[in-house]
Amino acid sequence: MAERKATPLWEGKIVRAAALDSLRKFDPRIQAKNPVMFVVEVTALAVTLIILCNLAAGVHRQLGFEIQIALWLWFTVGFANFAEAMAEGRGKAQADNLRKTRTETMAKRIGADSAIAMVAATQLRKGDVVMVAAGDVIPGDGEVIEGVAAVNEAAITGESAPVIRESGGDRSAVTGGTTVISDWIKVRITANPGETFLDRMIGLVEGAQRQKTPNEIALSILLAGLTIIFMMVCVSLYPFARYGGTILTLPVLVALLVCLIPTTIGGLLSAIGIAGMDRLVQHNVLAMSGRAVEAAGDVDTLLLDKTGTITLGNRMAEEFLPVAGVLPQELAEAAQLASLADETPEGRSIVVLAKRAYGLRGRELGGDGAEFIPFSAQTRMSGVDLHGHRIRKGATDAVSKFVEEHGGHAPADLKAMVEKIARAGGTPLVVADNSRMLGVIHLKDVVKEGIRERFERLRAMGLRTVMITGDNPLTAAAIAKESGVDDFLAEATPETKLRLIREEQAQGKLVAMIGDGTNDAPALAQADVGIAMNAGTQAAREAGNMVDLDSNPTKVMEVVEIGKQLLITRGALTTFSIANDVAKYFAIIPAMFVIGYPDLQALNIMHLATPESAILSAVIFNALIIIALIPLALRGVAYRPLGAAAILTRNLLIYGLGGVIVPFIGIKAIDLIVSALHLA
């Protein structure tokens, strides 16, 4: 996996751009999308107007105090804007890197008469066919309709190793801006200029038009409700104060309101969501919306392909099993000879196993009169003819027929060997020499190292894992047991995948699935989180709501963890913010009303200097805490696979208790500074 390098948190260029962008966000039309910060901006404007009216009327009482209140209210809005701009700026930095992949490309467009015309890539339209040879840049998104070639996709994925793209399979999609490094392909363009995958990537990374997720909307409603409640509280405090002989001016009431409403989470909520999408980009995964990232954090069931995800994708030779009367070394030598010209991973693994287990070295047989027999779907065998020996390896029935045609027969113990390998989830490959059956090669799907531990980690997160495979139930059961997956679906078809997802969703579960082929498109579209491989077909990429640029199926586990980290970060900061507001309420109110109600002195545990100092200290703390929490909002709370109860307990102990204690310490420290400098 080629993981993108994370952008430094306080990179100078991003900070400068965010500072300028935060000024643009003072626009009330932008602030109106965040009810909490909109209230803060309106109150800051109201205090500013009051100060200007007092100056015009020649009233200078408490002018310095009120100016400080107004400034810190504006700072509160500005710091919240800065947090969001920083999150967006990190995404824009990623988008700038993607823009660098754009080049002025010329394309070889094939006309109706098969003539090739050189045109600018910007002139290509959906449906055009282009020829791309070695050294050429692929001019636009498309699908290979003829040929096979190695393609360097480093400009998109960051992975330097070339990948094979060919027609007629699940590796037919190509992306504009990548380079063909060998052979040639004909590509049918599937997107008009401005609608390419790279264009969508840039738009997504920049966070443009990022829609709020359902949980985000629910939290916004909660914050708006708390804001209304505290507005009513502050309004009711005015007559209460007059009755006790305490005079509360409008700037003081406004400052109190801003301190009590949930400004901390209100100012960081958008930044948390944008940062979650940015963390996905760092793992080379693009989410089509914040909704997809959040859904990943709530996933209950995870559907994974066996091949390439749980196993390495290629069967490997595990052992040689000779029949009675045949020496293991004789079987190994015959199997090696039959595999020397076999360039498949299975064939190479047989040669390697013979060398490792019996010290047999591969030989160059080109000058020995050897005739290699390639594998074909008709014979289902491959092998070599050498010095009167006709060695074959292949399917049991095909090799048995070959032996019978040469006057031999299958030994009694062969059937038991084949059945034993099949029950173990392996593939039997029978070897024969003319009329003599030699034995069986055990080909095994190799489970990826560490995959069992990863499934245990997912299980600890509360996820149920289901392996999907086209293999028979016996093979599927064996791989499922070895890998530690919770369940499996054997002999899977597009219909059975879709049915399984719907059954899970009918039980109220959220389902994540990965896929790369056209046959995966229905299931990807149905899944709550559909992760399409970038190397897969166009249909799969359009059906999913996430695209993995590295085409690494195991990445689904990182996606789930990032989604959960987003939810945990939002929950942790919400807990801190609400506890923070409650603490400020009990810290400020006694100091404000102690003159009118001396008995409240018992509750003034911080012994704040004056009511004015208490208010100013709280307003300053309220603004600074947003800045202090920006790194946490952008990086996210460290995620560990704990249960919901454990996470709630951790949030209450760390962020709930911390949200109560920190304001008392912070406000008292600021009060000492304010009093020492005679600012109030």
Secondary structure, DSSP 8 states (H G I E B T S, - for coil): --------TT-HHHHHHHHHHHHHTTSHHHHTTSHHHHHHHHHHHHHHHHHHHHHHHT--TTHHHHHHHHHHHHHHHHHHHHHHHHHHHHHHHHHHHHHTT----EEEEE-TTS-EEEEEGGG--TT-EEEEETT-B--SSEEEEEEEEEEE-HHHH---S-EEEETTSTT-EE-TT-EEEEEEEEEEE-S-TT-SHHHHHHHHHTTTT----HHHHHHHHHHHHHHHHHHHHHHHHHHHHHHTT----HHHHHHHHHHHS-HHHHHHHHHHHHHHHHHHHHTTEEES-HHHHHHHHT--EEEEETBTTTEEEEEEEEEEEE-TT--HHHHHHHHHHHHTT--SHHHHHHHHHHHHHH-------TTTT-EEE---TTT-EEEEEETTEEEEEE-HHHHHHHHHHTT----TTHHHHHHHHHHTT-EEEEEEETTEEEEEEEEEEEE-TTHHHHHHHHHHTT-EEEEE-SS-HHHHHHHHHHHT-SEEE-S--HHHHHHHHHHHHHTT--EEEEE-SGGGHHHHHHSSEEEEETTS-HHHHHH-SEEETT--GGGHHHHHHHHHHHHHHHHHHHHHHHHHHHHHHHHHHHHHHTTT-GGGGGG-TT--S-HHHHHHHHHHHHHHHHHHHHHHHHH--------HHHHHHHIIIIIIHHHHHHHHHHHHHHHHHHHHTT--
